[in-house]
Amino acid sequence: MGTGQVFALVAVAAVVTLVTTPLVRALSLRFGLVDQPGGRKVHTAAIPRLGGVGIVLGFVAALGLQLAGELYFGWPGSLAEGRAPVIGCLAGLAIVFIVGLVDDVVTLNAGPKLIGQITGAVVVVLSGVSIDFVGSPFGGLILLGLLSVPVTVVYIVAFTNVINLIDGLDGLASGVTAIAAISLLVLALQSNQPEAALFAAALIGACLGFLRHNFHPASIFMGDSGSMFLGFALATISLLGIMKSVAAIALAVPLMILGVPIFDTASAIVRRMLHKRPIQEADKGHIHHRLLGRGFGQRQTVLIIYVWSAALSVGGYAMRWAATPVKLFSFAVLAVLTAVMAYWLGLFEAAHHHAEEDTPALETGAD
């Protein structure tokens, strides 16, 4: 996949999302599908919440361009072949998007959402996409055998929800996803994984197009249809790309690239356990809440997390390609910086609690 092809895919996804999102916003307002302020939410007015539709339209438009390019312009790729892994990933994405969209319209309980996410993940696994081994960043692989299926399902569901969990400020989830997708795109291109590169390029464009309407002050939120779609897409990209390479560092690279939302989820679980609070109980102790509490504005908070995510993405790239000494140094530096940030923000200290649901795996976004 050449540079021009990649830029064309990103551009089409961005333009389609940019153009269709205002239409989605108008429909959302017409039918009263808005996110009300209150609780842990930092916005002060009702905001349309169906932005995920615009994101998906941009993503699908990029896939359509790729298909047309393969059929009529000789573009390299395998989308036209209808390979099972690609079809399975697209089917899983469709399932998760539909579940999220239904939740945005009628508000589902945690159970149906989790079932939908697991169903989408199982479809991906049945198509032949799975984590077949885990290993150390510094060498050595462990074959999973029959454990491959549950490990892959948990991995996909977890990725789906760490993006959902971090979707708490204008532009945060879409920006962090775009940063992660850029890193995964570079790795996919260098590893000659065209399907992963295609999905990553489409995701980057859709996120960038959406940011025009979602960066503070946001005129529309992505809702669960958007945040769950983004997380699921990142999981499938990492599985289609890095995971399928014999030289891959198993879980280390994508986990490093998505380090901020993963660390936020993990710290929330530890914090609630330390203070003997139910894990599913909501609080205002997430990274973005802590930064706001330190006096940063919404834009400043989002930009700080962007920089943090970019640094971890660079570290993930180093873990994939660099020599062992560089891997060790990069990992040590990023670990220390993350620990310092956690201490400074007080991520493990008690936070204000609220009654609404906030499971690490099923938090409603756009707050």
C-alpha positions in Angstrom: 0.0 0.0 0.0 1.6 3.2 -1.2 1.7 6.6 0.5 -0.8 8.1 -2.0 -3.3 5.3 -1.4 -3.0 5.8 2.3 -3.6 9.5 2.1 -6.6 9.0 -0.2 -8.2 6.6 2.2 -7.6 9.0 5.2 -8.9 12.0 3.2 -12.1 10.3 2.0 -12.9 9.0 5.5 -12.2 12.5 6.9 -14.3 14.4 4.4 -17.3 12.0 4.6 -17.3 12.1 8.4 -16.8 15.9 8.3 -19.8 16.4 5.9 -22.2 13.8 7.3 -21.8 14.6 11.0 -23.8 17.9 10.9 -26.6 15.9 9.2 -26.5 13.3 12.0 -26.5 16.1 14.5 -29.6 17.6 13.0 -31.4 14.3 13.1 -30.3 13.7 16.7 -31.8 17.0 17.7 -34.9 16.4 15.7 -35.7 13.2 17.6 -34.4 14.4 21.0 -31.5 12.0 21.1 -29.2 14.2 23.3 -26.9 13.7 26.2 -28.1 15.7 29.2 -25.7 17.3 31.7 -25.3 16.2 35.3 -23.5 13.7 37.5 -19.9 13.2 36.4 -20.5 14.9 33.1 -18.6 18.1 32.5 -20.8 19.6 29.7 -23.5 22.1 30.8 -26.0 21.8 27.9 -27.8 19.0 26.1 -25.6 17.7 23.3 -26.6 15.4 20.4 -25.1 12.0 20.9 -25.3 10.1 17.6 -21.9 11.1 16.3 -20.8 7.5 16.0 -23.0 7.3 12.9 -20.8 9.9 11.1 -17.6 8.1 12.2 -18.9 4.8 10.8 -20.0 6.5 7.5 -16.5 7.9 7.0 -14.9 4.5 7.8 -17.2 2.7 5.4 -16.5 5.3 2.7 -12.8 4.6 2.9 -13.5 0.9 2.6 -15.6 1.6 -0.5 -12.8 3.6 -2.1 -10.4 0.8 -1.4 -12.7 -1.7 -3.0 -13.2 0.5 -6.1 -9.4 1.0 -6.3 -8.8 -2.8 -6.2 -11.4 -3.5 -8.8 -10.8 -0.7 -11.2 -7.5 1.0 -10.6 -5.1 -1.8 -9.7 -4.6 -0.8 -6.1 -2.9 -3.4 -4.0 -5.0 -5.0 -1.3 -7.2 -8.0 -0.5 -10.6 -6.4 0.3 -12.1 -7.5 -3.1 -11.1 -11.1 -2.3 -13.5 -11.2 0.6 -11.1 -13.0 2.9 -12.7 -14.5 6.0 -10.6 -12.5 8.5 -11.6 -9.2 6.9 -15.3 -10.2 6.6 -15.3 -11.4 10.2 -13.8 -8.2 11.5 -16.3 -6.1 9.6 -19.2 -8.2 10.8 -17.9 -7.8 14.4 -17.6 -4.1 13.9 -21.2 -4.0 12.6 -22.6 -5.9 15.5 -20.9 -3.6 18.1 -21.9 -0.5 16.3 -25.6 -1.6 16.1 -25.5 -2.4 19.8 -24.0 1.0 20.6 -26.5 2.7 18.4 -29.4 1.0 20.1 -28.0 2.0 23.4 -27.7 5.6 22.3 -31.4 5.6 21.2 -33.1 3.6 24.0 -30.4 3.2 26.7 -29.5 -0.5 27.3 -28.5 -2.1 30.6 -24.9 -3.3 31.0 -25.8 -6.9 30.3 -27.1 -6.6 26.7 -24.1 -4.3 25.8 -21.6 -6.9 27.1 -23.4 -9.7 25.3 -23.3 -7.7 22.1 -19.6 -7.0 22.5 -18.8 -10.6 23.2 -20.9 -11.7 20.2 -18.9 -9.4 17.9 -15.6 -10.6 19.4 -16.6 -14.3 18.9 -17.5 -13.5 15.2 -14.0 -12.1 14.8 -12.4 -15.2 16.4 -14.5 -17.6 14.2 -13.2 -15.9 11.1 -9.7 -16.9 12.0 -8.4 -13.8 13.7 -7.0 -14.6 17.2 -4.1 -14.3 19.6 -2.2 -17.5 19.1 0.7 -16.7 21.4 1.9 -14.3 24.1 5.4 -13.3 24.8 7.9 -11.0 26.4 9.0 -7.8 24.8 12.5 -9.1 25.0 12.1 -12.5 23.3 10.3 -15.8 23.8 6.8 -16.9 22.8 4.1 -19.0 24.6 1.6 -20.8 22.4 -1.9 -20.5 23.8 -3.6 -23.5 22.2 -7.3 -23.7 23.3 -6.9 -20.6 25.5 -6.5 -18.6 22.3 -10.3 -18.1 22.0 -11.1 -16.7 25.5 -7.9 -14.6 25.5 -8.8 -13.1 22.2 -12.5 -12.4 23.2 -11.3 -10.8 26.5 -8.7 -8.7 24.6 -11.3 -7.4 22.1 -13.9 -6.6 24.7 -11.4 -4.9 26.9 -10.1 -2.7 24.0 -13.7 -1.9 23.1 -14.4 -0.5 26.6 -11.1 1.3 27.4 -12.0 3.8 24.7 -15.6 3.9 26.0 -14.2 4.6 29.4 -11.9 7.5 28.4 -14.7 9.2 26.4 -15.3 11.8 29.0 -14.2 15.1 27.4 -14.7 16.8 24.1 -12.3 15.3 21.5 -10.6 13.0 23.9 -11.6 9.5 22.6 -11.4 10.4 19.0 -8.0 12.1 19.4 -6.5 9.3 21.4 -7.9 6.8 18.9 -6.4 8.7 16.0 -3.0 8.8 17.7 -3.1 5.0 18.4 -4.3 4.3 14.8 -1.4 6.3 13.3 1.1 4.2 15.2 -0.7 0.9 14.2 -0.8 2.1 10.6 3.0 2.7 10.5 3.6 -0.7 12.0 1.1 -2.4 9.7 2.8 -0.9 6.6 6.3 -1.9 7.8 5.0 -5.4 8.5 3.2 -5.7 5.2 -0.2 -6.2 6.7 -2.6 -4.5 4.2 -5.8 -5.3 5.9 -4.6 -3.7 9.2 -3.2 -0.7 7.3 -6.6 -0.2 5.5 -8.6 -0.3 8.7 -6.1 2.0 10.4 -6.2 4.6 7.6 -10.0 4.6 7.5 -10.1 5.0 11.3 -7.6 7.9 11.3 -9.6 9.8 8.7 -13.0 9.2 10.4 -11.5 10.4 13.8 -10.0 13.5 12.3 -13.2 14.4 10.4 -15.2 14.0 13.6 -12.8 16.0 15.7 -13.8 19.1 13.8 -17.2 18.8 15.4 -16.2 17.2 18.7 -13.3 19.2 19.9 -14.1 21.6 22.7 -16.7 23.1 22.6 -18.3 20.0 21.1 -21.5 20.3 19.0 -22.0 16.5 19.0 -20.8 13.5 21.0 -19.9 10.1 19.5 -22.0 8.1 22.0 -21.6 4.4 22.7 -22.0 3.7 19.0 -18.9 5.7 18.3 -16.7 4.8 21.3 -17.4 1.1 21.2 -16.8 1.1 17.4 -13.5 2.9 17.9 -12.3 0.5 20.6 -13.3 -2.6 18.7 -11.7 -1.3 15.5 -8.4 -0.7 17.3 -8.5 -4.3 18.7 -9.1 -5.8 15.2 -6.4 -3.6 13.7 -3.8 -4.8 16.2 -5.0 -8.4 15.7 -4.9 -8.2 11.9 -1.5 -6.5 11.9 1.0 -6.8 14.7 -0.4 -9.9 16.3 -0.2 -12.1 13.1 3.5 -11.5 12.6 5.9 -14.2 14.0 8.2 -11.4 15.1 5.4 -9.6 17.0 5.9 -8.8 20.7 2.5 -10.4 21.5 0.5 -8.0 23.6 3.2 -5.5 24.5 3.0 -3.2 21.5 -0.8 -2.5 21.3 -1.0 -2.3 25.0 1.7 0.3 25.1 0.1 2.3 22.3 -3.2 2.4 24.2 -1.5 2.9 27.5 -3.4 5.9 28.7 -7.0 4.5 28.5 -5.7 1.1 29.7 -3.9 2.7 32.7 -6.9 4.8 33.5 -9.1 1.7 33.6 -6.6 -0.2 35.7 -6.1 2.6 38.1 -9.9 3.0 38.5 -10.2 -0.7 39.5 -7.3 -0.5 41.9 -8.6 2.8 43.4 -12.0 1.4 44.1 -10.6 -1.8 45.6 -8.2 0.1 47.9 -11.0 2.2 49.2 -13.5 -0.7 49.5 -15.8 0.7 46.9 -17.7 -1.5 44.3 -15.7 -1.7 41.1 -18.9 -0.7 39.1 -19.5 2.4 41.2 -18.9 5.7 39.3 -16.5 8.3 40.6 -14.7 11.4 39.4 -11.3 10.0 39.7 -10.4 9.3 36.1 -7.4 11.0 34.5 -9.4 13.7 32.8 -11.3 14.5 36.0 -8.0 14.7 38.0 -6.5 17.1 35.4 -9.6 19.3 35.5 -9.3 19.3 39.3 -5.7 20.5 38.9 -7.1 23.6 37.2 -6.6 22.7 33.6 -9.3 23.6 31.1 -11.0 21.1 28.9 -8.7 21.8 25.9 -5.6 21.8 28.0 -6.5 18.5 29.6 -7.2 16.9 26.3 -4.0 18.1 24.8 -2.0 16.8 27.8 -3.5 13.4 27.3 -2.8 13.6 23.5 0.9 14.2 24.3 1.0 11.4 26.8 -0.6 9.1 24.3 1.8 10.1 21.6 4.8 9.4 23.9 3.4 6.0 24.6 2.8 5.3 20.9 6.5 6.2 20.2 7.4 3.9 23.0 5.3 1.1 21.5 7.0 1.6 18.1 10.4 1.4 19.8 9.3 -1.8 21.5 8.5 -3.3 18.1 11.6 -2.4 16.1 14.4 -1.1 18.3 17.3 -3.0 19.7 16.9 -4.5 23.2 18.8 -1.8 25.1 16.6 0.8 23.5 13.5 -1.2 24.4 14.6 -1.4 28.0 15.4 2.3 28.1 12.1 3.3 26.5 10.1 1.1 28.7 11.9 2.4 31.9 11.5 6.0 31.0 7.8 5.7 30.1 7.1 3.6 33.2 8.7 6.2 35.4 6.9 9.1 33.7 3.6 7.3 34.0 4.2 6.6 37.7 5.0 10.3 38.3 1.8 11.3 36.5 -0.2 8.8 38.6 1.3 10.2 41.8 0.8 13.8 40.8 -2.8 13.3 39.8 -3.6 11.1 42.8 -5.1 8.4 40.7 -5.2 6.0 43.6 -6.7 8.4 46.1 -10.4 8.3 47.0 -12.6 10.2 44.6 -16.2 11.6 44.6 -18.7 8.8 44.0 -22.0 8.9 42.1 -24.8 6.4 41.8 -24.9 6.0 38.1 -23.3 2.9 36.6 -19.7 3.0 35.7 -18.3 -0.5 35.2 -14.8 -0.5 33.7 -16.1 -2.7 30.9 -19.4 -0.8 30.2 -19.2 2.9 31.0 -21.4 5.1 29.0 -19.3 7.6 27.0 -19.8 11.2 26.0 -19.5 12.6 29.5 
